[in-house]
Amino acid sequence: MVKEIKNLKQFSKSAEKFEGAHLLCPGCAHGMIVREVLNAVDGPVVLGNSTGCLEVSTAVYPYTSWDVPWIHIGFENGSTAVAGAEAMYKALAKKGKYNGQKPKFVAFGGDGATYDIGFQWISGCFERGHDMTYICLDNEVYANTGGQRSGSTPIGASTSTTPAGKVSYGKKERKKDILFVMAAHGSPYVAQVAPNKWKDMNKKIKQAIDTQGPTFINAMSACTTEWRFDSNQTVEVSDLAVDSLVFPLFEIINGTEVKITYRPKNIVPVRDYLGAQGRFKHLFKPENEHIIEQFQKDVDARWEYLQRREEAKV
Amino acid sequence: MASAVELQEIEVWDGNMAASHALRQAQIDVVAAYPITPSTPIVQNYGSFVSNGYVDGEFVMVESEHAAMSACVGAAAAGGRVATATSSQGFALMVEVLYQASGMRLPIVLNLVNRALASPLNIHGDHSDMYLGRDAGWINLCTCNPQEAYDFNLMAFRIAEDMEVRIPTIVNQDGFLSSHTAQNVRPLSDEVAYKFIGDYQSKNSLLDFNKPATYGAQAEEDWHFEHKAQLHSALMHSSRVIEKVFGEFAKLTGRKYNLIETYDIEDAEVAVFALGTTVESARVAAKNARKRGIKAGVATIRSFRPFPYAELGNALKNLKAIAIMDKSLPAGAMGALFNEVGTSLYQVKDSKHPILSNYIYGLGERDLTQVDLENIFKELQENAQAGKLTHPTQQFIGLRGPKLSFC
């Protein structure tokens, strides 16, 4: 059963399991998401972290920002580290060597660690049905290593390995549709969230963590450094992303049932979202305008598809 | 509660079955594995133990060897007994995580059934994979036959989990020659075996929520060096614990192992130094060489990491000529063992160094015959009598085509 979510007042009084002392960039959405995740968990939690911005910013020996058990192995295997810990919990509980409250098992990874290098490991964990939640901090770029393209980077974005230039408009390929890929594993719950839609996000995270089995959250994490916007604009840019439907908020139950959880009252044109970020600046040159049109078409088609899937209930 | 297995005083097991029973008797909490020849039967046998109620722990069949070691790391950090098995390419895929496991000082036990590395693809036994992981900060124990595969697995948990050590440990055995060769094995009863290994002692467990642990932090130039040096220091000192465990095992079973194992070396002038099943072949060849008037001996070591430099140097210093047998080829260099043995001898002060030669053999499990070994003893005798190397330093045995030698 999903418990009552905390209101803002309760949230502000919650015990801090993630210290404010960390090295994330000012304006980075990762911190907001992590705090909300930890506030959504009641009871003990074991966290895993793949190599990436969050990992390098929060556990720099001899310091740690984590007041919960936390493990990092490599770039690709944060999911499997958590799966291993979950297996150990099961073994010890079965043998009567662990008698405490059943812990929650949560893994964090960036989009590189999720869409690309770590995909096999996540897929394996989901196929085996470990009782864990995997949360992708999706900032659509390898932000930790200097802004290279990932499988999550949208078409048209200028990155350090797909820089816009005289003959290139930036990245040529579309973003991988990770949510449906994960749903296809038969996961009981996958959802897309954004930290600006706070209640929606908190509810979904709670649902994911409290659901038995492997669950997946794709959390949009606006990156002030690589998306190139001012560090006080994180929530505004995030609002544009969900209101333009570039990053629609929805969930998929038991691998098939699509539910849209947020419908913008006023849908914003995609160009407003793109225009707010330096990484898409070159698209507004006349020779690249067709990419903006293409982007809008893609977003419209996907929104149409989501609505039909929701209606069809299959 | 898992059911016990009634074992005969003597069981006919191959090396894989012997290892599987040792893992079963250790009552491991989590085994995470991925099948690969020739180690596959270890996890298959273990799977049947799970299916038939002889094992209580979790058995996680993951999607790759890299994931197997990743799950082992997560499980070990969560505070329980952990083991896996692999070979060759699978081990190569694991190597990244091997460093992470040792860096976190997690006492995982890995059965490495030694096999060649591609390409060309080859499923048979040589020691290339063992050398690939030699610098990963794991204890590396070497065995010669199924009995030893069994014994060393039991001891590996004691060594790895010792509170002074806490270092992951590999038990090596030769692919096919040990892993698939059935021999008489004298097992311990389940009860005696478990009592010898003991309960797992947890340290900084992820499941200790009163004292949250951070595993796998980053440490740049200000701390990385200290972490690595501590691991090295613990590894170098772990030989004391290895010897202690060897001693306790001998008291229990009468089977005495030593860091340096020698055969007829006391009065020998020449000796073959090898690892794995070759040691047993070399003993036979040495015995025959003695019949022909060659004062022949054999030597091996039980832990390749930590490498027992001082002990080995002292054991070999009075020989006139030594053949160092490398069942792998570190391309572009002398054999890995050759370099280590040479280094050991140069640790001995005020000693006339024996003449060393390096034989590369058995790659992809090319046969090494008694005739080959007898020829090696002959060459050693020639070196000893001449007081100098009469052949090239590095030679290849059993290689087709033009004779290949270097230096």
Chai-1 contact restraints between the chains, C-beta under 6 A:
chainA,res_idxA,chainB,res_idxB,connection_type,confidence,min_distance_angstrom,max_distance_angstrom,comment,restraint_id
A,P44,B,F209,contact,1.0,0.0,6.0,A-B,restraint_1
A,V46,B,L206,contact,1.0,0.0,6.0,A-B,restraint_2
A,V56,B,Q218,contact,1.0,0.0,6.0,A-B,restraint_3
A,A59,B,T214,contact,1.0,0.0,6.0,A-B,restraint_4
A,A59,B,A217,contact,1.0,0.0,6.0,A-B,restraint_5
A,V60,B,Q218,contact,1.0,0.0,6.0,A-B,restraint_6
A,Y61,B,A217,contact,1.0,0.0,6.0,A-B,restraint_7
A,Y61,B,A219,contact,1.0,0.0,6.0,A-B,restraint_8
A,Y61,B,W223,contact,1.0,0.0,6.0,A-B,restraint_9
A,T64,B,T214,contact,1.0,0.0,6.0,A-B,restraint_10
A,W66,B,T214,contact,1.0,0.0,6.0,A-B,restraint_11
A,D67,B,P212,contact,1.0,0.0,6.0,A-B,restraint_12
A,V68,B,P212,contact,1.0,0.0,6.0,A-B,restraint_13
A,P69,B,L206,contact,1.0,0.0,6.0,A-B,restraint_14
A,P69,B,P212,contact,1.0,0.0,6.0,A-B,restraint_15
A,P69,B,A213,contact,1.0,0.0,6.0,A-B,restraint_16
A,W70,B,T214,contact,1.0,0.0,6.0,A-B,restraint_17
A,I71,B,A77,contact,1.0,0.0,6.0,A-B,restraint_18
A,I71,B,Y215,contact,1.0,0.0,6.0,A-B,restraint_19
A,I71,B,G216,contact,1.0,0.0,6.0,A-B,restraint_20
A,H72,B,G216,contact,1.0,0.0,6.0,A-B,restraint_21
A,I73,B,S70,contact,1.0,0.0,6.0,A-B,restraint_22
A,I73,B,V73,contact,1.0,0.0,6.0,A-B,restraint_23
A,I73,B,Q100,contact,1.0,0.0,6.0,A-B,restraint_24
A,I73,B,G216,contact,1.0,0.0,6.0,A-B,restraint_25
A,N77,B,S70,contact,1.0,0.0,6.0,A-B,restraint_26
A,T80,B,A67,contact,1.0,0.0,6.0,A-B,restraint_27
A,T80,B,S70,contact,1.0,0.0,6.0,A-B,restraint_28
A,T80,B,A71,contact,1.0,0.0,6.0,A-B,restraint_29
A,A81,B,S70,contact,1.0,0.0,6.0,A-B,restraint_30
A,A81,B,G74,contact,1.0,0.0,6.0,A-B,restraint_31
A,A83,B,A71,contact,1.0,0.0,6.0,A-B,restraint_32
A,G84,B,A71,contact,1.0,0.0,6.0,A-B,restraint_33
A,G84,B,G74,contact,1.0,0.0,6.0,A-B,restraint_34
A,G84,B,A75,contact,1.0,0.0,6.0,A-B,restraint_35
A,A85,B,G74,contact,1.0,0.0,6.0,A-B,restraint_36
A,A85,B,A78,contact,1.0,0.0,6.0,A-B,restraint_37
A,A85,B,L206,contact,1.0,0.0,6.0,A-B,restraint_38
A,A87,B,V30,contact,1.0,0.0,6.0,A-B,restraint_39
A,A87,B,E58,contact,1.0,0.0,6.0,A-B,restraint_40
A,A87,B,V60,contact,1.0,0.0,6.0,A-B,restraint_41
A,A87,B,A75,contact,1.0,0.0,6.0,A-B,restraint_42
A,M88,B,D29,contact,1.0,0.0,6.0,A-B,restraint_43
A,M88,B,V30,contact,1.0,0.0,6.0,A-B,restraint_44
A,M88,B,A75,contact,1.0,0.0,6.0,A-B,restraint_45
A,M88,B,A78,contact,1.0,0.0,6.0,A-B,restraint_46
A,M88,B,G80,contact,1.0,0.0,6.0,A-B,restraint_47
A,K90,B,E58,contact,1.0,0.0,6.0,A-B,restraint_48
A,A91,B,D29,contact,1.0,0.0,6.0,A-B,restraint_49
A,A91,B,V30,contact,1.0,0.0,6.0,A-B,restraint_50
A,A91,B,G57,contact,1.0,0.0,6.0,A-B,restraint_51
A,A91,B,E58,contact,1.0,0.0,6.0,A-B,restraint_52
A,L92,B,G80,contact,1.0,0.0,6.0,A-B,restraint_53
A,K95,B,D56,contact,1.0,0.0,6.0,A-B,restraint_54
A,Y98,B,L207,contact,1.0,0.0,6.0,A-B,restraint_55
A,W121,B,A67,contact,1.0,0.0,6.0,A-B,restraint_56
A,G124,B,V62,contact,1.0,0.0,6.0,A-B,restraint_57
A,G124,B,E63,contact,1.0,0.0,6.0,A-B,restraint_58
A,G124,B,A67,contact,1.0,0.0,6.0,A-B,restraint_59
